[in-house]
Amino acid sequence: MEPANVQKSLETPDEKSTPIDPAKRGFNPAVVIAGCGFAILIAIVTFWGIHTRSVTGKALANETRAAAIPSVDVVHPSLGSKSYEVVLPASVQGFIDSPVYARTSGYLLHWYADIGTHVKKGQLLADIQTPELDQQVQQAQSDLATAQANYQLAQITADRWQKLLVKNAVSKQESDQFSSDLNARRSALAAQEANVRRLQQLQGFEKIYAPFDGLITARNTDIGDLIQAGQNTAPKELFHLSSVDRLRVFVPVPEIYQSVLHSVRQVGLSSDAYPKERFTGTIARSSDAIDPLSRTLRVEVDIDNPKTLLLPGAYVFVHLPLPAVSQAPTIPSNALLFRQEGLRVGVVRDGRVQLVPISIGNDYGDTVEVTAGLSTADLVVLNPSDSLVSGTRVEINKNTETGAAE
């Protein structure tokens, strides 16, 4: 009987031993809520990361585009209402500048003036010893004495024969013969006298005198030097003398400024040796011809130099005033663009650069005069890039937008 009961108990188990559905066994509301919150958090973090990356990308793109737009300084052209001057290099020369040569040959016996010596006109500079010339003078004087004696004898003879002719004691032909001999002796005497004077004048050149007041700038001889003077020898400069109380300043003026010289008489001069000094000179003359090599006009400016501050050979600067043209605008020189098609400047219009062709007049160094192509209302780009082209978008620096060319 027990086995049957056991079998029955196995076939009809108790409710407490009935198995639970696995899907219902793991359900927990708290876990579900936590999982949803975690999923939402992940979604928020993911969205925030994507949004931040998108915003950063847009900002970087904007910065890149802004950096790609160049920032430029601009200036308004100004009218040439004031006068300008152009500074030109020039060289100084003594008003009288001359080498001193020897006129006679010999040996230098002594010199009396060295370089840097201020001498007066007629002052003795050197002595030349000429023994050969002295002998020639003595010989010429002896020949002169012989010629004088021959002339006197010829004159006495001619007078005697002339008296005999009056008495018809001699023939006319004989009297004319002695008269002709007298004329020949007279000519010979004159020649000897001229020869003596010539040699005496050469002998007078043994002493070398200063031809004018000035400064000895060079001495090219010394005691014992052989001095050779003649047509077949190259002359040797003994001294170089320059007048320094008044100077000549020679300046090459560019061809474009030649018309200015007709209205300018006084010009200023400056020297690096005296930066605080300003000298005044007078335009004396010009060559009235353009040098074909340098395309300049050689102009002479005379200047008084009572203090002898400026020296011959000095390098100075001539400040040539230029008349102002009131209707011509000027721009800085650093605004110019030299292109193959011609001279251009960059003008900002509606946020973009336009390369405008211009024509220039006077060049004042740091500024230039524009005769065509610009007005004072234009915004001209300063220091433009060589790669600048028309249509380039630019940004104007506000601190320069209202500036004007000085």
C-alpha positions as CSV (number, residue, x, y, z in Angstrom):
1,M,0.0,0.0,0.0
2,E,2.8,2.4,0.7
3,P,4.2,2.4,-2.7
4,A,0.9,3.4,-4.2
5,N,0.7,6.3,-1.8
6,V,4.2,7.3,-2.6
7,Q,3.4,7.2,-6.3
8,K,0.4,9.4,-5.7
9,S,2.3,11.9,-3.7
10,L,4.8,12.2,-6.5
11,E,2.2,12.7,-9.1
12,T,0.3,15.4,-7.1
13,P,2.9,17.6,-5.5
14,D,2.2,20.3,-2.9
15,E,1.5,23.9,-4.0
16,K,4.6,25.1,-2.2
17,S,6.8,22.9,-4.3
18,T,5.4,24.2,-7.7
19,P,8.2,25.9,-9.8
20,I,8.1,29.8,-10.4
21,D,8.3,31.4,-13.9
22,P,11.8,32.7,-14.5
23,A,10.5,35.9,-16.1
24,K,8.5,36.7,-13.0
25,R,11.2,35.6,-10.6
26,G,13.8,38.7,-11.5
27,F,11.4,41.7,-11.7
28,N,12.4,44.6,-9.3
29,P,11.0,48.2,-9.8
30,A,14.0,49.9,-8.1
31,V,16.4,48.2,-10.4
32,V,14.3,49.2,-13.5
33,I,14.2,52.9,-12.3
34,A,18.0,52.9,-11.7
35,G,18.6,51.4,-15.1
36,C,16.4,54.0,-16.8
37,G,18.2,56.8,-15.0
38,F,21.6,55.5,-16.0
39,A,20.4,55.3,-19.6
40,I,19.1,58.8,-19.5
41,L,22.4,60.0,-18.0
42,I,24.4,58.3,-20.7
43,A,22.2,59.9,-23.3
44,I,22.6,63.3,-21.7
45,V,26.4,63.0,-21.6
46,T,26.5,61.8,-25.1
47,F,24.3,64.7,-26.3
48,W,26.4,67.2,-24.3
49,G,29.6,65.9,-25.8
50,I,28.2,66.0,-29.3
51,H,26.8,69.5,-28.7
52,T,30.1,70.8,-27.2
53,R,32.0,69.4,-30.1
54,S,29.7,71.0,-32.6
55,V,29.9,74.4,-30.9
56,T,33.7,74.1,-30.7
57,G,33.9,73.2,-34.3
58,K,31.7,76.1,-35.3
59,A,33.8,78.5,-33.2
60,L,37.0,77.2,-34.7
61,A,35.6,77.6,-38.2
62,N,34.6,81.2,-37.3
63,E,38.0,81.9,-35.9
64,T,39.6,80.3,-39.0
65,R,37.5,82.5,-41.3
66,A,38.3,85.6,-39.2
67,A,42.0,84.8,-39.3
68,A,41.8,84.4,-43.0
69,I,40.7,88.0,-43.4
70,P,43.8,90.2,-43.2
71,S,43.8,93.2,-40.9
72,V,45.2,96.4,-42.6
73,D,46.2,99.9,-41.5
74,V,44.7,102.6,-43.7
75,V,45.2,106.3,-44.1
76,H,43.4,109.2,-45.9
77,P,45.5,111.1,-48.5
78,S,46.2,114.6,-47.3
79,L,46.4,117.8,-49.4
80,G,49.8,119.2,-50.0
81,S,49.1,122.4,-48.1
82,K,52.6,122.8,-46.8
83,S,55.9,123.2,-48.6
84,Y,58.4,120.4,-48.7
85,E,62.1,120.0,-49.4
86,V,64.2,117.4,-51.0
87,V,67.6,116.6,-49.5
88,L,70.4,116.1,-52.0
89,P,74.0,115.0,-51.4
90,A,76.7,117.5,-52.5
91,S,80.4,117.9,-52.4
92,V,82.3,121.0,-51.2
93,Q,85.2,122.6,-53.1
94,G,87.2,125.7,-52.5
95,F,86.0,128.8,-54.3
96,I,89.5,128.9,-55.9
97,D,91.1,125.4,-56.0
98,S,94.4,125.2,-57.8
99,P,97.5,123.1,-57.9
100,V,100.9,124.9,-57.7
101,Y,103.6,123.8,-60.2
102,A,107.2,124.8,-60.8
103,R,107.9,126.9,-63.9
104,T,111.6,126.2,-63.8
105,S,113.8,123.1,-63.4
106,G,116.2,122.4,-60.6
107,Y,116.3,121.1,-57.0
108,L,114.0,122.1,-54.2
109,L,116.1,124.1,-51.8
110,H,113.5,124.7,-49.1
111,W,109.8,124.8,-48.5
112,Y,108.0,127.1,-46.1
113,A,104.4,125.9,-45.9
114,D,103.1,122.5,-44.9
115,I,99.5,121.0,-45.2
116,G,97.0,122.9,-43.1
117,T,98.8,126.2,-43.4
118,H,96.8,129.3,-44.1
119,V,98.8,131.5,-46.5
120,K,98.3,134.9,-47.9
121,K,98.7,136.0,-51.5
122,G,102.3,136.5,-52.4
123,Q,103.6,134.5,-49.5
124,L,106.8,132.5,-50.2
125,L,106.1,128.8,-50.4
126,A,109.4,127.3,-51.6
127,D,112.8,128.0,-53.1
128,I,114.3,126.1,-56.1
129,Q,118.0,125.9,-56.8
130,T,118.7,126.2,-60.6
131,P,122.5,126.1,-61.3
132,E,122.0,125.4,-65.0
133,L,119.6,128.3,-65.4
134,D,122.0,130.6,-63.6
135,Q,124.8,129.7,-66.1
136,Q,122.4,130.3,-69.0
137,V,121.7,133.7,-67.6
138,Q,125.4,134.6,-67.4
139,Q,126.0,133.3,-70.9
140,A,123.0,135.3,-72.3
141,Q,124.3,138.4,-70.6
142,S,127.7,138.0,-72.2
143,D,126.1,137.5,-75.6
144,L,124.1,140.6,-75.0
145,A,127.2,142.6,-74.3
146,T,128.8,141.3,-77.5
147,A,125.6,142.3,-79.4
148,Q,125.7,145.7,-77.9
149,A,129.3,146.2,-78.9
150,N,128.7,145.0,-82.5
151,Y,125.7,147.3,-82.7
152,Q,127.7,150.3,-81.5
153,L,130.5,149.6,-84.0
154,A,128.0,149.2,-86.8
155,Q,126.3,152.4,-85.9
156,I,129.6,154.4,-85.9
157,T,130.5,152.8,-89.3
158,A,127.2,153.6,-90.8
159,D,127.3,157.2,-89.7
160,R,130.8,157.6,-91.1
161,W,129.9,156.3,-94.5
162,Q,126.7,158.4,-94.5
163,K,128.9,161.5,-94.1
164,L,131.2,160.4,-96.8
165,L,128.3,159.9,-99.1
166,V,127.2,163.4,-98.6
167,K,130.6,164.5,-99.8
168,N,130.4,162.1,-102.7
169,A,133.5,160.4,-101.4
170,V,131.9,156.9,-101.5
171,S,129.3,155.2,-103.6
172,K,125.6,154.9,-102.6
173,Q,125.9,151.1,-102.7
174,E,128.7,151.1,-100.1
175,S,126.8,153.4,-97.8
176,D,123.6,151.2,-98.1
177,Q,125.6,148.1,-97.3
178,F,126.8,149.5,-93.9
179,S,123.3,150.8,-93.2
180,S,121.9,147.3,-93.7
181,D,124.6,145.9,-91.4
182,L,123.5,148.4,-88.7
183,N,119.9,147.2,-89.0
184,A,121.1,143.6,-88.7
185,R,123.2,144.4,-85.6
186,R,120.2,146.2,-84.1
187,S,118.0,143.1,-84.6
188,A,120.6,140.8,-83.1
189,L,120.8,143.1,-80.1
190,A,117.1,143.0,-79.6
191,A,117.1,139.2,-79.8
192,Q,119.8,139.0,-77.1
193,E,117.9,141.4,-74.9
194,A,114.7,139.3,-75.2
195,N,116.7,136.1,-74.4
196,V,118.2,137.7,-71.3
197,R,114.7,138.8,-70.2
198,R,113.3,135.3,-70.8
199,L,116.0,133.7,-68.7
200,Q,115.7,136.2,-66.0
201,Q,112.0,135.6,-65.8
202,L,112.6,131.9,-65.5
203,Q,115.2,132.7,-62.8
204,G,112.4,134.6,-61.0
205,F,110.4,131.4,-60.8
206,E,113.1,130.0,-58.5
207,K,110.8,131.3,-55.7
208,I,107.3,129.9,-55.6
209,Y,104.7,132.3,-54.1
210,A,101.0,131.7,-53.2
211,P,98.8,133.0,-56.0
212,F,95.9,133.8,-53.6
213,D,94.8,133.6,-50.0
214,G,94.0,130.0,-49.1
215,L,94.8,126.8,-47.3
216,I,97.5,124.4,-48.3
217,T,95.7,121.1,-48.6
218,A,98.6,119.1,-50.1
219,R,102.4,119.2,-50.2
220,N,103.9,116.8,-52.7
221,T,107.6,117.7,-52.6
222,D,110.5,117.8,-50.1
223,I,114.0,119.2,-49.9
224,G,116.3,117.8,-52.6
225,D,113.5,116.7,-54.9
226,L,114.3,117.1,-58.6
227,I,112.0,119.5,-60.2
228,Q,111.5,119.2,-63.9
229,A,109.5,121.8,-65.8
230,G,109.2,121.7,-69.6
231,Q,107.1,120.7,-72.5
232,N,108.5,117.2,-72.7
233,T,108.0,116.3,-69.0
234,A,104.9,115.6,-67.0
235,P,104.4,118.5,-64.5
236,K,104.6,117.6,-60.8
237,E,102.3,119.3,-58.4
238,L,104.3,120.8,-55.6
239,F,101.4,122.2,-53.5
240,H,97.6,122.3,-53.7
241,L,96.0,125.5,-52.6
242,S,92.3,126.1,-51.8
243,S,90.4,129.2,-50.9
244,V,88.2,128.4,-47.8
245,D,86.7,131.7,-46.9
246,R,84.1,131.1,-49.6
247,L,83.2,127.7,-51.0
248,R,81.5,126.2,-54.0
249,V,79.1,123.4,-53.3
250,F,78.3,121.2,-56.3
251,V,75.0,119.3,-56.1
252,P,73.4,117.0,-58.8
253,V,69.8,118.0,-59.0
254,P,67.4,115.3,-60.5
255,E,65.8,116.3,-63.8
256,I,62.3,116.4,-62.3
257,Y,63.3,119.4,-60.0
258,Q,65.0,121.5,-62.6
259,S,62.0,123.9,-62.9
260,V,62.3,124.6,-59.2
261,L,65.6,126.3,-59.6
262,H,64.0,129.2,-61.4
263,S,62.2,130.3,-58.3
264,V,64.7,129.4,-55.6
265,R,67.8,131.5,-54.7
266,Q,68.6,130.5,-51.2
267,V,69.0,126.9,-50.0
268,G,69.9,125.4,-46.7
269,L,72.9,123.1,-46.1
270,S,73.7,120.6,-43.4
271,S,76.7,118.5,-42.5
272,D,77.0,115.3,-40.4
273,A,80.1,116.9,-38.8
274,Y,77.9,119.7,-37.4
275,P,74.4,118.2,-36.9
276,K,73.2,121.3,-35.0
277,E,74.5,123.8,-37.5
278,R,72.4,125.0,-40.5
279,F,74.3,126.8,-43.3
280,T,72.8,129.0,-46.0
281,G,74.0,129.2,-49.6
282,T,73.1,130.9,-52.8
283,I,72.4,129.2,-56.1
284,A,75.0,130.8,-58.3
285,R,74.8,128.9,-61.6
286,S,74.1,125.6,-63.3
287,S,75.4,123.7,-66.2
288,D,72.1,124.1,-68.1
289,A,72.6,120.6,-69.4
290,I,71.3,117.2,-68.2
291,D,74.0,114.5,-67.6
292,P,72.9,111.7,-69.9
293,L,74.3,109.1,-67.5
294,S,72.9,110.3,-64.1
295,R,70.0,112.4,-65.6
296,T,70.9,115.2,-63.2
297,L,71.6,118.9,-63.5
298,R,74.9,120.1,-62.0
299,V,74.2,123.1,-59.8
300,E,76.7,125.3,-58.0
301,V,75.8,126.8,-54.6
302,D,78.1,129.5,-53.2
303,I,78.5,129.7,-49.4
304,D,80.4,132.0,-47.2
305,N,82.6,130.2,-44.7
306,P,84.0,132.8,-42.3
307,K,84.5,130.3,-39.4
308,T,86.0,127.7,-41.8
309,L,83.7,125.1,-40.4
310,L,83.2,123.4,-43.8
311,L,86.3,122.1,-45.5
312,P,87.1,121.5,-49.1
313,G,86.1,118.0,-50.1
314,A,83.5,117.7,-47.4
315,Y,80.2,115.8,-47.9
316,V,77.2,117.9,-47.2
317,F,73.4,117.9,-47.9
318,V,71.6,120.6,-49.8
319,H,68.0,121.1,-48.7
320,L,66.2,122.2,-51.8
321,P,62.7,123.7,-51.0
322,L,59.9,122.6,-53.3
323,P,56.7,124.7,-53.8
324,A,53.5,123.2,-52.4
325,V,50.7,122.2,-54.8
326,S,47.5,122.8,-52.7
327,Q,45.3,120.5,-54.8
328,A,47.5,117.5,-55.0
329,P,47.0,114.8,-52.3
330,T,50.0,113.1,-50.8
331,I,50.3,109.6,-49.4
332,P,53.1,107.8,-47.5
333,S,55.7,106.1,-49.7
334,N,55.1,102.8,-48.0
335,A,51.6,102.6,-49.6
336,L,52.9,102.2,-53.1
337,L,52.8,98.9,-55.0
338,F,55.1,98.4,-58.0
339,R,53.4,96.1,-60.3
340,Q,54.2,95.0,-63.9
341,E,51.3,96.9,-65.2
342,G,52.3,100.1,-63.4
343,L,52.2,101.9,-60.1
344,R,49.2,100.9,-57.9
345,V,47.8,101.6,-54.4
346,G,45.3,99.5,-52.4
347,V,42.1,101.3,-51.6
348,V,39.5,99.8,-49.2
349,R,36.0,100.0,-50.6
350,D,33.0,98.1,-49.1
351,G,35.3,95.9,-47.0
352,R,37.4,94.8,-50.0
353,V,40.7,96.1,-51.5
354,Q,40.8,97.5,-55.0
355,L,44.1,98.1,-56.7
356,V,43.9,101.6,-58.1
357,P,46.4,103.0,-60.7
358,I,47.9,106.4,-59.8
359,S,50.3,109.0,-61.2
360,I,52.8,110.6,-58.9
361,G,54.4,114.1,-59.1
362,N,57.0,115.2,-56.6
363,D,58.8,112.6,-54.4
364,Y,59.3,114.0,-50.9
365,G,61.1,111.0,-49.6
366,D,58.7,109.6,-46.9
367,T,55.7,110.9,-48.9
368,V,54.8,111.3,-52.6
369,E,52.5,113.6,-54.4
370,V,49.6,111.9,-56.3
371,T,48.5,113.8,-59.4
372,A,45.8,111.4,-60.5
373,G,43.9,108.4,-59.2
374,L,43.1,109.3,-55.6
375,S,41.0,111.7,-53.5
376,T,41.1,112.6,-49.8
377,A,38.1,110.4,-49.1
378,D,39.8,107.2,-50.1
379,L,41.2,104.7,-47.5
380,V,44.7,103.8,-48.7
381,V,46.3,100.6,-47.4
382,L,49.6,101.1,-45.6
383,N,52.4,98.5,-46.1
384,P,50.4,96.3,-48.5
385,S,51.5,92.8,-49.2
386,D,53.1,92.0,-52.5
387,S,50.5,89.2,-53.0
388,L,47.6,91.6,-52.5
389,V,45.0,91.4,-55.3
390,S,41.8,93.3,-56.1
391,G,38.7,91.9,-54.4
392,T,40.5,90.7,-51.3
393,R,38.4,91.0,-48.2
394,V,40.1,92.9,-45.4
395,E,39.4,94.2,-41.9
396,I,40.4,97.8,-41.1
397,N,42.2,98.5,-37.9
398,K,40.0,101.0,-36.2
399,N,42.9,103.0,-34.7
400,T,44.1,104.0,-38.1
401,E,40.8,104.4,-40.0
402,T,40.6,108.2,-39.4
403,G,44.3,108.9,-39.7
404,A,45.7,111.1,-42.5
405,A,49.0,111.2,-44.3
406,E,51.4,113.7,-42.7
